[in-house]
Amino acid sequence: MSDGQADFTLHPISFDELKGWKDDDPSSLFEVMDACRKHIAVKPYRTGSLGLTAADLSALLDKARTTDISDAASAHRFFEENCQPFLIRKSDGKPGFVTAFYEPEIAVSAVPDEVYRFPFYRRPEDLIDLDDSNRPADIDPYYAFGRLADGRISAYPDRQMIDEGFLDGRGLEIAWAKSKVDVFFVHVQGAARLRYPDGTIGRITYAAKAGHPFSAVGKLLIERGEIDRSRISMQSIRAWLNAHPEQVDEVLWHNRSYIFFREAEVEGIEAGPIAAAKVPLLAGRSLAVDRLIHTFGFPFFIRSESLTHLDDGKPFARLMLALDTGSAIVGPARGDIFTGSGDEAGEQAGTVRNDADFVILIPNDAAERFL
């Protein structure tokens, strides 16, 4: 099958072939699975090009709700009895690839001053969703958003134009941060906790984007010879930007993509942020995937021999749920692991860039279509 960008096949395997499966404890997923069940009863998730639907998932989620899951063994038994694993094989022979993301905590102010100068913006009223019914011929099909002004649809201004004042005076600011670099990395993560001077905690999460493709600034710095490919990470990029303040704008503007936010519930702040699947993310168990291919809510077993710092030196091998997406997450075997909230989670996430095997667990009835 083809996703329009990379051909791939689904290769059926047994649970016995899943290295690390018996050592994993996926029992914590069942609470999140029930949240997905409640959501799709109201609004089903969009079907990806793989063809798996929310209806294919519903029976599994219903059964999970009525099954007594008390430990790892009972969780294993549930998936082994109700799902067929499929290894995702890319036709180019290359392995899958994982990175990681987290929810930063950023010091902000509700009003700007000489310290707090860089805003997080709400979605502008002139930003509209694009699809095949309204996208002008001169706008690339990639663009899911555009600008409607005076009855005409065009591409929305990019990061540079917005930084230079395109949205000034429209009252869209949620809060102001101290650092343009901090704001940029919140855009990359898609959510943040906001800590105000009086100790109040707020929360923002993704609402929309300007529409332009994501361009990795790390790749730019590698190509310029500024950071060696083997050293690239969120931490090394931040360090380089801090050491070259006169080049910050130029480098950040290379990524024309711009993210808009909405204020999110802070009740239950200890829970993860609510992302694209509209359920709270669970640290270490939530995966961002390419939503053009995959459908939210489906389980994936991810194994990476080289990713060891998340599990005390052992290879990463966990069952996860597809609950989010991102501009940089493109392809059938490409994922972003949610590591949690705060600085420690950021330290963990920033250095994840690892080859990985992607195995999707498909409910038995739907699996027959792929055998």
Summary of the structure (lengths in Angstrom):
residues: 371
radius of gyration: 20.9
end to end distance: 13.2
largest distance: 62.1
contacts: 1187
relative contact order: 0.21
helix: 28%
strand: 29%
